């Protein structure tokens, strides 16, 4: 059993995509959030400065709320774009 508390911030690296996963601002870093001790259960996000601060301060509730809202917004946008092609 691990002594670490989860979730926790894992590695921070250069962004792989242009936009933050949690909002529409440019991404400055890519973060790995370790959900538990099992490999493969990590969440990967591209984050802007504001969301990087949330991750570093372990404000997981706000970070995941913004992440889920932005993902739903982007999916709705792409679904609406796809309907116009038919």
N, C-alpha and C positions, 0 to 999 in steps of 0.2 A: 504494500500500500504506500502510496506517495504521501509525503508530508506537505506538498504544495496545495494551495487553495485554488480552486478552479471556479470560473474561468480566469485565465491570466494571460497577460500579453507575452507573446513569444517573440519571434524575430521581427525586425523592422528592416526593410530594404527599399530599393528604388521602385517607383511605381511601374506597373506593366501596362496600365491603361491611362487614358487622359483624364477621366472624370472620377471624382470621389464616389464610392459605392453608397454613400449615405446622403448625398446632396448633389447639386449641379456645379459645384466649384471644382477647379482643377485639383487632381490628386498630387500630393507631394511625397507620399510614402505608401508602401504596401506593408500591411501588418498581418501577422498570423496570431490568431487568438486560440489558445489551447483550451478546449472545452473540458477535457479530462485527461487521464494518464494514457489512454489508448492512442496509438498512432493512427492517423487518418481521421480523427474526430476534430480537426482544427478548422476554424473558419478563417477564410482569407478575404481581406478587404483592401481596397485602394482608398486612402483617406486624405482629406484636406487637413490644413493646420488645426482647425477647430475640432475635428473628429479624432485627430491624433492626440490632442490634449485630453479628450474624453477617455480614450483608451489608456493613456498613461496614468490617469487618475482613477482608473477602474470604474468608470461610470457606465457599466454595462447596460443598464436599463435604458438610458437615453441613447446610447450608441446603437443598440439593437432596434429600438423604436424607429430611429431615423433610417437605419438600414432597411428594415421591412417596409416602411412607408415609401421610400425611394424605389425599391424593387417593385412594389405594386404599381407605382406611378409609371415606371418605365414599361412594365408589362402591358398596362392598359394602353399606353401610347402606341406600342408596337402592334398590339391587337387591332387598334383602330386603323393603323396604317395598312395592315394586311387586309382588312375588310374592304378598303377602297380599291384594291387591285382586282377584285372579282367582277 
